[in-house]
Amino acid sequence: MFDNDDLKKAVEVLRQGGVILYPTDTVWGIGCDATNAEAVRRIFEIKQREDAKSMLVLIENPNLLNSYVKEVPEVAWQLIEVTDKPLTIIYPGAKNLASNLVAPDGSIGIRVTNELFSEHLIQRFRRPVVSTSANISGQPSPQNFGEISEEIKSAVDYVVLYRQEETGKNTPSSILKLGTGGEIQIIRP
C-alpha cells in the first residue's frame, strides 16, 4: 500500500497547478490537472514536444466519461467492460478539458485507470489527470522508474515515492480511436 503523505503531496502539487511524476496502470507518467492549460503547457515544455501532439487523460471511473466527452459512443462502454488490459480510447467531442490538451480534430484520449495509486490520486483530486510517458519526446518510453532520465525527474514539481523500486517491464496501453458513428480505428494494438 502507498504512503498517504505521498498521495497528499501529489494532490497538493496538482491543486497548485504543478506537474508530477507518478506510477500508472502502464508506464510511469508525467501528470497535471487536465483542466489547467498552463500546467498542460509545462508538460509539453518538459517533454520538448509540439503542442499539436495530444496527450491522454486518466479518470478513475468510467461514469465520468460523460463529463469530458460530448457523446460517448455505445461501443465505448462495451470495450471498457470487456478489456482485460489498459485501454486508451480516443473520443470525438472533448469538453471541459484544457484546450491545449484537445487534438485539432476535437478528440481526446481517455483511459480508465485501475492502478491503486493513480486511482486514489484522481479520486482525491476530483479532476482528470494528464498522463504522458516520462520521457523527452522521440526517446524510448521508460518501462520502470529506474529508466526515467534525471532531466525529467528534475523538471517536475513532485516525484511520487510509491512503486519506484519496481524493476518489471511495463508497456503502454492499447489505443483505439472511435468515430462519431461508432467506427473503431486501431492506433496501437
NUKOLMAR-525773 format. One record per residue: residue in one letter; x, y, z of N, C-alpha, C, O in turn. Coordinates in steps of 0.05 Angstrom, whole numbers, padded with zeros to 5 digits, always signed. Each point is the difference from the previous one (the first is absolute). Layout:
N
AXYZXYZXYZXYZ...
This chain:
189
M+00017-00024+00000-00017+00024+00000+00018+00025+00000+00022+00000+00012F-00032+00021-00025+00016+00024-00001-00003+00016+00026-00018-00004+00016D+00037+00023-00013+00000+00018+00023-00020+00022-00005+00000+00013-00021N-00017-00008+00041-00021+00021-00003+00012+00028-00004-00011+00016-00014D+00034-00011+00027+00013+00026-00003+00010+00004-00029-00001+00023-00010D+00010-00044-00002+00009+00001-00028-00024+00008-00018+00003+00017-00018L-00026-00029+00023-00024+00006-00015-00008+00029+00005-00007+00015-00019K+00006-00006+00044-00008+00027+00007+00018+00021-00014-00010+00019-00011K+00036-00024+00011+00019+00018-00012-00005+00002-00030+00000+00022-00012A-00004-00045-00001-00006+00000-00029-00025+00016-00006+00000+00016-00020V-00021-00020+00035-00025+00015-00004+00004+00030+00004-00010+00016-00015E+00025-00009+00036+00005+00028+00006+00015+00013-00023-00007+00023-00008V+00026-00036-00004+00015+00011-00022-00018+00003-00025+00001+00021-00013L-00019-00040+00008-00019+00002-00022-00019+00024+00005-00005+00015-00019R-00004-00012+00043-00019+00023+00006+00014+00027-00004-00014+00019-00006Q+00040-00019+00010+00015+00026-00004+00008+00004-00029+00014+00019-00006G-00023-00037-00012+00007+00003-00028+00027-00011-00007+00011+00006-00021G-00001-00023+00039+00027-00012-00005-00001-00026-00017-00021-00009-00008V+00045-00001+00003+00003-00024-00016+00013-00022+00017+00019+00006+00015I-00030-00030-00017+00011-00022+00016+00010-00023-00018-00008-00002-00024L+00024-00015+00035+00009-00025-00013-00012-00022+00018+00005-00001+00024Y-00021-00017-00037-00015-00019+00016-00004-00026-00014+00000-00001-00025P-00005-00021+00040-00005-00026-00012-00029-00002-00010-00018+00012+00012T+00014-00026-00034-00026-00004-00011-00004-00030-00004+00016-00016+00008D-00038+00009-00022-00005-00028-00006+00017-00010-00023-00001-00024-00007T+00016+00042-00005+00019-00007-00022+00027+00009+00008+00011-00009+00020V+00001+00028-00035+00026+00010+00006-00002+00024+00020-00022+00010+00004W+00044-00002+00008-00001+00024+00017-00008+00024-00017+00007+00002-00024G-00023+00016+00036-00010+00023-00015+00009+00026+00011+00005+00003+00024I-00005+00017-00042+00003+00028+00009-00029+00010+00000-00015-00004-00020G+00007+00016+00042-00028+00007+00002-00005+00028+00011+00017+00012+00013C-00041-00002-00019-00009+00026+00011-00030+00000-00001-00013-00018-00010D+00001+00040+00019-00029+00004-00001-00008+00003-00029+00010+00018-00014A-00027-00036+00004-00008+00000-00028-00018+00023-00008-00007+00003-00023T-00001+00013+00043-00016+00024-00006+00016+00026+00001-00011+00021-00004N+00037-00023+00010+00017+00023+00003+00019+00003-00024+00020-00015-00002A-00026+00034-00016+00015+00003-00024+00030+00007+00005+00017-00008-00015E-00012+00024+00036+00027+00007+00006+00017-00024+00009+00023-00003-00008A-00035-00014+00024+00013-00024+00009+00005-00019-00024+00022-00012-00002V-00041+00010-00016+00003-00017-00024+00023+00012-00017+00016-00016-00011R-00014+00042+00008+00021+00013-00015+00027-00008+00012+00019-00005-00015R-00017+00004+00041+00026-00008+00013+00008-00028-00007+00024-00005-00004I-00044-00013+00002+00007-00028-00008+00011+00000-00028+00020-00014-00005F-00032+00028-00013+00010+00002-00028+00029+00010+00001+00018-00010-00015E-00012+00029+00032+00026+00012+00003+00020-00021+00010+00022-00003-00010I-00030-00011+00032+00017-00020+00012+00007-00022-00020+00023-00010-00001K-00043+00001-00014+00004-00022-00020+00013+00010-00026+00007-00016-00017Q-00004+00043+00015+00011+00012-00025-00016-00010-00024+00010-00010-00019R-00036+00013+00022-00020-00011-00019-00017+00022-00012-00007+00019+00014E+00000-00021-00039-00017+00020-00013-00028-00002+00013-00009-00021+00007D-00004+00044-00005-00027+00002+00011-00020-00016-00017-00021-00008+00011A+00027+00003-00036-00019-00013-00018-00003-00030+00007-00019-00012-00008K+00039+00001+00022-00002-00029+00008-00016-00002+00025+00009+00011+00021S-00031-00024-00022-00018-00001+00024+00010-00020+00020+00016-00018-00006M-00025+00022+00031+00007-00018+00022-00026-00011+00011-00022+00011-00005L+00023-00033+00019-00024-00012+00010-00006+00008+00029+00017+00012+00014V-00041-00019-00006-00010+00008+00026-00009-00026+00015-00011-00018-00012L+00017+00017+00038-00009-00022+00016-00024+00008+00017+00000+00022+00012I-00019-00040-00010-00022+00003+00019-00002-00026+00016+00012-00020-00009E-00025+00020+00031+00000-00024+00017-00027-00015-00002-00003-00022+00011N-00016+00034-00025-00027-00013-00001-00012+00006-00028-00002+00023-00008P-00007-00044-00006-00011+00004-00027-00025+00018+00000-00006+00013-00020N-00008-00011+00043-00023+00017+00001+00007+00030-00004-00018+00016-00005L+00043-00009+00008+00009+00028-00003+00004+00007-00030+00003+00024-00006L-00004-00043-00012+00004+00005-00028-00018+00022-00011+00008+00017-00015N-00033-00018+00024-00020+00020-00010+00007+00029+00008-00009+00019-00013S+00026-00016+00033+00009+00027+00008+00021+00011-00019+00004+00025-00001Y+00009-00042-00015+00023+00009-00016-00003-00006-00030+00016+00008-00016V-00038-00022+00009-00005-00007-00028-00029+00008-00006-00018-00008+00016K+00013+00022-00038-00027+00009-00006-00020-00023-00002-00022+00001+00011E+00030-00022-00026-00018-00023-00002+00018-00025-00001+00015-00004-00019V-00018-00013+00039+00016-00025+00001-00014-00021-00018-00022-00008+00005P+00036-00001-00027-00012-00020-00017-00005-00026+00016+00016-00008+00017E-00038-00005-00023-00009-00025+00014+00023-00020+00001+00003-00014+00020V+00012+00011-00042+00021-00020-00002+00022+00005+00021+00013-00019+00009A-00010+00043+00000+00021+00006+00020-00007-00014+00026+00018-00011+00013W-00043+00011-00005-00008-00014+00025+00006-00030-00002+00010-00012+00020Q-00015+00001-00043+00005-00029-00004+00030-00005+00001+00009-00020+00013L+00007+00037-00026+00029-00004+00000+00012+00002+00029+00016-00017+00008I-00025+00036+00007+00009+00004+00027-00007-00024+00017+00016-00009+00017E-00040-00002-00021-00009-00022+00016+00016-00026-00006+00005-00015+00019V+00002+00010-00044+00013-00025-00007+00031+00000+00001+00012-00021+00000T+00000+00045+00000+00029+00001-00001+00012-00012+00025-00010+00005+00022D+00032-00019-00026+00014-00012+00023+00028+00012+00003+00016-00009+00017K-00010+00029-00034+00026+00014+00003-00005+00030-00004-00021+00008-00010P+00040+00009+00018-00005+00029-00003-00007+00008-00028+00014-00007-00019L-00035+00022+00016-00010+00009-00026-00006+00030+00000-00016+00009+00016T+00029+00005-00034-00005+00028-00004-00019+00002-00024+00006-00011-00021I-00028+00026+00025-00019+00004-00022+00001+00029-00007-00003+00018+00018I+00006-00012-00044-00001+00028-00009-00029+00005-00009-00011-00013-00018Y-00001+00032+00032-00028+00007-00005-00003+00026-00015+00016+00018+00003P-00036-00016-00021-00005+00025-00013-00014+00019+00020-00013-00010+00019G+00014+00036-00023-00015+00018+00016+00008+00004+00029-00016-00004+00018A+00041+00010-00013+00010+00005+00027-00014+00025+00012-00006+00019-00015K+00002-00018+00041-00011+00023+00013+00011+00002+00029+00009-00020+00011N-00009+00044+00000+00007+00005+00028+00029-00007+00006+00007-00007+00023L+00011+00008-00043+00028-00006+00004+00016+00024-00011-00010+00016-00015A+00035-00014+00023+00018+00022-00010+00000-00001-00031+00003-00022-00011S-00006+00044-00002-00002+00001-00029+00025-00010-00013-00001-00012-00022N+00025+00016+00034+00025-00009-00012+00004-00030+00004+00021-00011-00008L-00040-00003+00021+00002-00029+00003-00016-00014-00021+00004-00023-00006V-00023+00038-00006-00018-00012-00020+00013+00001-00027+00012+00020-00008A-00014-00042-00007+00012-00002-00027-00014+00020-00019-00023+00008+00005P+00036+00000-00027-00012+00019-00019-00027-00009-00010-00017+00017-00008D+00012-00043+00007-00027-00010-00010-00021-00001+00023-00022-00010-00005G+00029+00020+00028-00019+00001+00023-00001-00025+00016-00017-00002+00018S+00035-00017-00023+00000-00025+00014+00018+00000+00025+00017+00017+00002I-00021-00036+00015+00016-00003+00024+00003-00030+00007-00019-00015-00002G+00043+00007+00010+00005-00027+00008-00004-00002+00030+00011+00015+00016I-00028-00034-00007-00006-00004+00028+00003-00030+00007-00009-00017-00015R+00021+00012+00038+00003-00027+00010-00011-00001+00029+00006+00018+00016V-00021-00039-00010-00009-00004+00027+00022-00017+00014+00004-00023-00008T+00009+00035+00027+00022-00014+00014-00011-00020+00020-00021+00004+00012N+00036-00026-00009-00007-00019+00022+00024-00005+00017+00002-00021+00012E+00017+00040-00012+00024-00002+00017-00006+00014+00026-00011+00022+00000L+00019-00033+00022-00007+00009+00027+00007+00030+00004-00018+00015+00008F+00043-00007-00012+00008+00027+00006-00015+00021-00018-00011+00019+00010S+00012-00024-00036-00012+00020-00018-00030+00002+00004-00012+00021-00003E-00001-00044+00010-00029+00000+00005-00006+00018+00025-00018+00017-00001H+00033-00021+00023-00004+00017+00024+00007+00029-00005-00013+00018+00010L+00034-00014-00026+00009+00028-00006-00023+00015-00014-00007+00022+00008I-00005-00034-00028-00021+00013-00015-00026+00003+00017-00013+00020-00002Q+00007-00040+00018-00023+00002+00018+00003+00023+00019-00019+00016+00004R+00042-00014+00008+00005+00022+00019+00002+00027-00013-00009+00020+00011F+00021-00019-00034+00003+00025-00015-00027+00010-00012-00005+00024-00003R-00013-00043-00003-00026+00005-00011+00000+00013-00028-00019+00015-00007R+00040-00020-00008+00002+00010-00028+00017-00021-00015+00015-00015+00012P-00018+00015-00039+00017-00018-00015+00029+00009+00000+00005+00024+00004V+00013-00043-00007+00029+00007+00001+00012-00008-00027-00005-00022-00010V+00022+00039+00000+00015-00006-00025+00019-00023+00006+00011-00002+00022S-00007-00015-00042+00019-00022+00003+00015-00002-00027-00012-00007-00020T+00037+00013+00021+00017-00003-00024+00026-00013+00009+00009+00005+00022S+00002-00022-00039+00024-00015+00008+00023+00019+00010+00003+00023-00010A+00012-00032+00029+00020+00016+00014+00026+00000-00016+00021-00010+00009N-00022+00022-00033+00024+00002-00017-00001+00025-00016-00021+00013-00004I+00045-00006-00007+00001+00022-00019-00012-00011-00026+00005-00023-00007S-00021+00040-00006-00013-00009-00025+00021-00012-00020+00021+00012-00005G-00028-00035-00006+00018-00013-00019+00018-00021+00012+00011-00016-00014Q-00008+00017+00040+00017-00020+00014-00018-00023+00009-00024+00003+00002P+00036-00027+00002-00016-00023+00009-00014+00005+00026+00011+00014+00018S-00035-00025-00015-00015+00002+00025+00014-00017+00021+00005-00023-00005P+00000+00034+00029+00012-00016+00021-00020-00021+00010-00024+00006+00003Q+00033-00030+00001-00018-00022+00008-00003-00003+00030-00016-00015+00010N+00033+00030+00005-00003+00001+00029+00014+00025+00010+00013+00014-00016F-00016-00008+00042+00011+00025+00011+00030+00003-00005+00009+00022-00006G+00006-00043+00009+00029+00001-00003+00009+00009-00027+00023+00009-00003E-00040-00012-00018+00008+00008-00027-00007+00029-00006+00006+00010-00022I-00018+00005+00041-00008+00028-00005+00025+00017+00003+00015-00002+00019S-00011+00020-00039+00024+00017+00000-00001+00021+00023-00021+00008+00009E+00045+00000+00000+00002+00020+00021-00012+00026-00010-00011+00016+00016E+00013-00011-00042-00011+00025-00012-00030+00002+00005-00010+00021+00007I-00004-00043-00010-00029-00001+00005-00005+00002+00030-00017+00016+00009K+00031-00031+00007-00004+00000+00029+00004+00028+00012-00015+00008+00018S+00035+00006-00027+00005+00027+00011-00018+00021-00011-00001+00022+00011A-00014-00027-00033-00017+00020-00012-00028+00001+00012-00014+00020-00002V+00006-00041+00016-00027+00000+00012+00001+00011+00028+00021+00004+00012D-00045+00002-00001-00002+00012+00027-00001-00020+00022+00007+00006+00023Y-00015-00031-00029-00001-00020+00020+00003-00028-00013-00012-00005-00021V+00028-00012+00034+00004-00027-00010-00012-00019+00021+00009+00000+00023V-00029-00015-00031-00014-00018+00018+00020-00022+00009+00016-00010-00016L-00017+00002+00041+00018-00020+00011-00009-00028-00006+00016-00019-00004Y-00042+00015+00004-00012-00027-00003+00008-00013-00026+00000+00012-00021R+00008-00038+00023+00008-00017-00023+00026+00008-00014+00006-00010-00022Q+00010+00027+00034+00026+00007-00012+00019-00024-00002+00016-00001-00018E-00018-00017+00037+00019-00023+00001-00006-00022-00020+00017-00018-00004E-00040+00019-00008-00008-00022-00019+00018+00001-00024+00007+00021-00011T+00001-00045+00001+00018-00002-00023-00012-00014-00023+00013-00005-00021G-00038-00003+00023-00014-00014-00022-00003+00017-00024+00004+00025+00001K-00010-00037-00023-00003+00015-00025-00030+00005-00005-00016-00018-00003N+00009+00044+00003-00027+00008-00005-00003+00009-00028+00020+00010-00012T-00043-00012+00000-00004+00008-00027-00023+00020-00002-00018+00000+00017P+00018+00017-00038-00021+00019-00003-00027-00015-00006+00000-00023-00007S-00022+00038+00009-00026-00012-00005-00005-00004-00030+00013+00012-00017S-00033-00028+00011-00011-00001-00027-00015+00026-00005-00011+00012+00019I+00009-00003-00044-00014+00024-00006-00020-00005-00023+00008-00010-00021L-00033+00017+00026-00021-00002-00021-00012+00028-00004-00003+00015+00020K-00003-00009-00044-00014+00026-00006-00028-00006-00009-00004-00016-00019L-00016+00029+00032-00027-00004-00007-00010+00023-00017+00005+00023+00006G-00021-00029-00027-00013+00021-00016-00027+00006+00012-00010-00015+00017T-00002+00036-00027-00027+00008+00010-00021-00021-00006-00020-00002+00015G+00024-00014-00036-00019-00021-00006+00008-00027+00012-00012-00020-00007G+00031+00020+00026+00008-00024+00013+00022-00016-00015+00007-00022+00008E+00004+00034-00030+00022-00014-00014+00024-00002+00019+00005+00018+00017I+00010-00040-00020+00023-00005+00017+00025-00001-00017+00002-00014-00020Q+00018+00031+00027+00026-00001-00014+00021-00008+00021+00002+00013+00021I+00015-00033-00027+00021-00009+00018+00024+00018-00005+00011+00001-00021I-00003+00014+00042+00024+00017-00001+00024-00015+00009+00021+00001-00013R-00023-00014+00036+00021-00017+00011-00012-00025+00012-00016+00001+00019P+00022-00025-00031-00013-00025+00010+00007-00006+00029-00010-00020+00010
